[in-house]
């Protein structure tokens, strides 16, 4: 009775819809008024607004699934299991996050402190889970993260070009100079 396209759209926007419902509940409490309900409604409404902003950023971060492989984010690790490549990177040991464009395909390049790097296609299954993992990095600006995905890569003169277009999204802040004694 309900079209499958509409159900898919509802599922995609479900977090935004829930945030809007929380915001509406907060506004309703504010309209009821009083010394108790007005501040409680304002707090609930503020939570709804913050959640809606985060949900919209996650929604912009999600891509259509076009690449083979599966992304896993579990217990401080990011893993990619692809048909030809893959591996795991520890989130606390990440030192650099880049967005590469290789032959017209965009991939995340995660670099660890020991020099290991992992390439994860932006449009792999489960890549939308990376937003929360990336947002937890110290000093990460989520607006920069989402804006990097909005910019379309240049495909270059040929699809067989091995030249990579690179954009650094995040780099671990330096710990500072060691104090001398």
C-alpha positions in Angstrom: 0.0 0.0 0.0 2.9 2.3 0.7 5.4 2.8 -2.1 8.9 1.3 -1.4 10.6 4.6 -2.6 8.6 6.5 0.1 9.6 3.9 2.8 13.2 4.2 1.8 13.0 8.0 2.0 11.4 7.7 5.4 14.1 5.4 6.6 16.9 7.7 5.3 15.4 10.7 7.0 14.3 8.9 10.2 16.8 10.6 12.4 15.9 14.0 11.2 12.2 13.2 11.7 12.8 12.1 15.3 14.8 15.2 16.0 12.0 17.4 14.6 9.5 15.5 16.8 11.7 16.2 19.9 11.9 19.9 18.9 8.1 20.0 18.4 7.6 18.5 21.8 9.9 21.1 23.4 8.0 23.9 21.6 4.7 22.4 22.8 5.9 22.5 26.4 7.0 26.1 26.0 3.5 27.0 24.7 2.0 25.4 27.8 4.0 28.0 29.8 4.6 28.2 33.4 7.8 28.4 35.6 8.5 24.7 35.2 7.4 23.8 31.7 9.0 26.8 29.8 12.6 26.0 30.8 12.1 22.3 30.4 10.6 22.8 27.0 13.5 25.2 26.1 16.0 22.5 27.1 14.2 19.8 25.2 13.8 22.1 22.1 17.6 23.0 22.2 18.4 19.3 22.3 16.1 18.7 19.3 17.8 21.5 17.4 21.3 20.2 18.1 20.2 16.6 17.2 18.6 17.9 14.0 21.8 19.7 13.0 23.9 16.5 13.6 21.3 14.4 11.8 21.4 16.6 8.8 25.2 16.5 8.7 25.1 12.7 8.9 22.6 12.7 6.1 24.8 14.8 3.9 27.8 12.5 4.8 26.0 9.3 3.6 26.6 8.3 0.0 24.9 5.9 -2.3 26.5 2.5 -2.2 28.5 1.9 -5.4 31.8 0.3 -4.3 32.4 -3.3 -3.2 33.5 -3.9 0.4 32.2 -3.4 3.9 33.3 -0.8 6.5 33.2 -1.7 10.1 33.6 0.7 13.1 33.9 -1.3 16.3 35.6 -0.7 19.7 38.1 2.0 18.6 38.9 0.5 15.3 37.9 1.3 11.7 38.0 -1.7 9.3 37.5 -2.1 5.6 37.0 -5.5 4.1 37.3 -5.2 0.4 37.6 -7.7 -2.5 41.3 -6.9 -3.1 42.4 -4.7 -0.1 41.4 -4.1 3.4 42.6 -3.8 7.0 42.0 -2.2 10.3 43.2 1.1 11.8 43.1 2.2 15.4 41.1 5.4 15.9 43.2 6.7 18.8 46.4 6.2 16.7 45.1 8.1 13.6 47.3 10.9 12.6 45.9 12.0 9.3 42.6 11.9 7.4 42.6 12.7 3.7 40.1 12.5 0.9 41.6 11.3 -2.3 40.3 11.1 -5.8 41.8 8.2 -7.7 40.6 7.7 -11.3 37.4 9.5 -10.6 36.6 7.5 -7.4 36.8 9.1 -4.0 38.4 7.3 -1.1 39.3 8.1 2.5 43.0 7.7 3.3 43.5 7.0 7.0 47.1 7.1 8.2 48.2 5.7 11.6 51.1 6.9 13.8 53.3 4.0 12.7 52.9 4.9 9.0 50.2 2.3 8.1 47.5 3.6 5.8 44.1 2.3 4.9 42.1 3.4 1.8 38.3 3.2 2.2 35.9 4.0 -0.7 33.5 6.8 0.2 30.6 4.9 -1.3 31.3 1.5 0.3 28.7 -0.3 2.4 28.7 1.0 5.9 30.9 4.1 5.1 28.2 6.3 6.7 29.3 4.9 10.1 32.6 6.8 9.6 31.0 10.2 10.4 30.7 9.5 14.1 34.2 8.0 14.2 35.7 11.0 12.4 33.7 13.4 14.5 35.3 12.0 17.7 38.8 12.9 16.5 40.3 15.8 18.5 39.9 19.1 16.7 37.8 17.7 13.9 35.5 20.3 12.3 32.4 18.4 11.1 31.5 21.2 8.7 34.8 20.8 7.0 34.3 17.0 6.8 30.8 17.3 5.2 31.9 20.1 2.9 34.8 17.9 1.6 32.3 15.4 0.4 30.0 18.0 -1.2 32.8 19.1 -3.5 32.8 17.0 -6.6 36.3 15.6 -7.7 37.7 16.5 -11.1 38.0 13.4 -13.2 41.1 14.6 -15.1 41.8 14.1 -18.8 41.5 10.3 -18.6 39.9 7.8 -16.4 43.1 5.8 -16.4 45.1 8.7 -15.0 47.0 7.6 -11.9 47.3 11.1 -10.6 45.5 11.6 -7.3 43.7 14.7 -6.2 44.3 15.1 -2.4 42.6 17.1 0.2 43.7 16.9 3.9 40.6 16.9 6.1 42.2 16.5 9.5 45.7 16.2 11.0 46.3 15.2 14.7 47.4 18.4 16.6 51.0 18.3 17.8 51.4 17.5 21.5 53.7 20.6 21.9 57.3 21.0 22.6 58.8 18.9 25.4 59.6 21.1 28.4 63.3 21.2 29.1 64.5 20.6 32.7 
